[in-house]
Amino acid sequence: MEKIWSKPCNTRTSLDKIQQKLKLIKQYFKGWGFSLQGELRKQRKLISEKLTELESLEDLGDLSARQVREKMQLTKESLQLLDQEETL
């Protein structure tokens, strides 16, 4: 944010200068938000694929203790990501 605010700005008045800098900051954070949401979606998709794979194995037979722990951990991570996404 400091980098954006310290950039030179060619405007006529101080008010125009402040408005221009606020607009640049808004654009930066909007892009950051989209990027973060995209990353969260990628992580959720990967977790979902792993969970689907474990559930398929579970349908074929019992899961090992390691697989059960992995499934629980993935479910926990998925819920945390959903919470983060909702907060955004």
Buried (B, 14 or more C-beta within 10 A) or exposed (E): EEEBEEEEEEEEEEEEBEEBBEEBEEEEEEEEEEEEEEEBEEBBEEBEEBBEEBEEBEEEEEBEEEBEEBBEEBEEBBEEBEEBBEEE
